């Protein structure tokens, strides 16, 4: 039977020394991947509302324009509104957005 090379115990010690941090890194990678999977599922973008109302800057918060839900004009002062709410706002004198024209879809002249 042949004898072990003289440096083998030292190499085993180095191997153990390097393996412990690697095990911790692999465990942390697994934890982070699980966290990302959990949060990715809950962070899915919600569908935009069908229509929004742009509120004015003043303290009274009156609606100043009606938009399609995907229109970004007027952010961050956009609030979701129902179809009926959009029709009521337009017939009450709130203007329709000049870019997305929600009044055409709602057939309001």
Secondary structure, 3 states (H helix, E strand, C coil): CCCCCCCHHHHHHHHHHHHHHHHHHHHHHHHHHHHHHHHHHHCCCCCCCCEEEEECCCCCCCEEEEEECCCCCCCCCEEEECHHHHHHHHHCCCEECCCCCHHHHHCCC
